[in-house]
């Protein structure tokens, strides 16, 4: 076809040259130009064909024909140049050469004509056509492979679980993936309209610019560092940023490739760890002034290292690896266990553990001999007086030149407080579970019904599978999996495969929302196409379906061509959600009725109790001494019981009001509440000569009336339960990232640790009424108030050593 085009062009030029001869002389050279191009083009084309299709059947004839076409073209060129250059001799020589080539070509053609005419050229043309088709097929396969490779790269970028982005050398976003959009909370379009500095924390902009400058200058090829981003919702997101620079072959900066991993959780964990370390340091500073003094002196003299060893907060000891005997120990260990140095050194370390833990101790020692170390082994040691202590064992072995462990450098850390807190937490969980069980008896039938519904739902999900759909937007042809037809009760051949069929199934109330979401997704494919809708089954019922879709193919102009997605039957889930909402409503109503019943019952009991108490007092006044001693004693019992019953009902009403009253939270200075309580208790404070130390207290958002009641109960208890000549009360406040911790410390009679949880239970008393007055509801009210404010309350105490009541309030 190309050869025919050239011939057609040459004929056109020859015709044009004929017309041009009718004009003036300057156009007379056009025929020569046309002839030169025609013959020259034919020579080049024929030579190319010979080069592409080797071997040639008649090489000599083809070569002579190419030479003849070339000399004819050269003659036309010389004809064009002859009017301007004296080359007549050259023209004659070229024309003679052309004549000689034409003679030889004619002879060769006559000699091979019989062979040429006798041969069938069809197989050769078929072979050439097959070669061309094979080359076209190879090109198409290469294009398909290139497209697949490009698609894999795009998918690796788009569906990566960590954020990825491409930026200009100036910091403008070129492309981002969905993980980065989810990390920062913006859509792709919103990010691409900004610069990286606008989303970077101001304190990190200079650091990132420094690394970018190093990359641009060629000092480094890649870098990695941590920085902070601003989320769209306003909070800070920590990211581990890895950047590399792509350059042109001329070594000019082209664009940055960035990879951003979300490390906010790790940063938060580091912050929490630093907070714990800070609190631990604060506790050590508060409780080990002598150790700080010893440590500061240690820097001045090497002799004081021994003092640091002896007075360390942990218990240190060295144990012989062969005999398990203790070689040395520090003073802390002797103080904690109550032994003298001579009683400890030389005895087996196994004998210091509680008998129930000696097997674990032997196993830990055997592991130490094999590995040369022991890390955070939980054991229990026994003091000289028989009491126990929870410890965490850490040991490092000292080896000789042969590599054998000779002795250990061991430490015991007292973790009794932590274990006590863990046990308290377990008890609190058990108590919470008991409360939940006691308060949900009325919901057992509903819960059983819900479980049956959930079982049916699980069985239905196991029996059915998710379906898929595929929509060709050019042909409007839509395909569904057989599972989707089964969801609707149809056979595959019953319904036409078109988008209009899908629309006809959709509930009229859901169709506008579905089409609006579809339009948004087609305009901006970063907007997810995910929704729930109702569809009509073959039995004319409505079934809830969850749909997820995505555009997977677009043309060169970015117009969507094809969408695919998944379908999931969520009818049972919708029914379960409706049932759960009904149960939650019933639970709220039941709790409200329970609180109202407690209040009404307590309130209504007061009237008959007043009558009992009044008539009992009248009996005591009128017949005191007139009856026998037994009757007087019975009347006294009735009077005391009625008075105590009325006190219990009043306290129960107070406890009920705490839960029923609406919290009126306002910023309140806690110091002002303490002063009000001091004013109310002024008389008893003066009588008992109470010494009160009040540190600086914060201003927090609380209900001032209820929080004043907390301080009233805690300070009153501190004064009441103190047998010292002069009660002492110390109120302080500490803070962390989320909470304020308020503590009220006294020098009273203290509480045994085993009753630390019991004192906060309503009507629970640790002493007889003859020793201390009250009904045991004050601390229960404090606990309820603090929990309503989002905090918690606890007590740290030992019997006879005072108590520290602490509670937290959100900052």
Buried (B, 14 or more C-beta within 10 A) or exposed (E): EEEEEBEEBBEEBBEBBEEBEEEEEEBBBBBBBBBBBBBBBBBBBBBEBBEEEEEEEBEEBBBBBBBBBBBBBBBBBBBBBBEEEEEEEBBEEBBEBBEEBBEBBEEBBEEBEEEEEEEEEEEEEEEEEEEEEEEEEEEEEEEEEEEEEEEEEEEEBEEBEBBBBBBBBEBEBEBBBBBBBEBBBBBBEBBBEBEBEEBBBEEBBEBBBEBBEBBEEEEEEEBEBBBBBBBBEEEEBBBBBBBBBEEEEEEEBBBBBBBBBBBBEEBEEEEEEEEEEEEEEEEEEEEBEEBEEBBEEBEEEEEBEEBBBBBBEBBBBBBBBEEBBBBBBBBBBBEBBEBEEEEBBEBBBBBBBBEEBBEBBEEBBEBBBEEBBBEEBEBBBBBEEEEBBBBBBBBBBEEEEEEEBEBBBBBBBBBEEEBBEEEBEEEEEEEEEEEEEEEEEEBEEBEEEBEEBBEEBEEEBEEBBBBBBBBBBEEEEBEBBEBBBBBBEBEEEEBEBBBEEBEEBBBEEBBEEBEEBBEEBBEEBBBEBBBBBBBBBEEEEBBBBBBBBBBBEEEEEEEBBBBBBBBBBBBBBBBBEEBBEEBEEEBEEBEEEEEEEBBEEBEEBBEEBEEBBEEBBEBBEEEEEEEEEEEBEBBEEBBEEBBEBBBBBBBBBBBBEBBEEEEEBEEBEBBEBBEBBBEBBEEBBEEBEBEBEBEEBBEBEBBBEBBBBBBBBBBBBBBBBBEEEEBBBBBBBBEBEEBBBBBBBBBBBBBEBEEBBBBBBBEBBBEEEEEBEBBBBBBBBBBBBBEBBEBBBBBBBEBEEBBBBBBBBEE
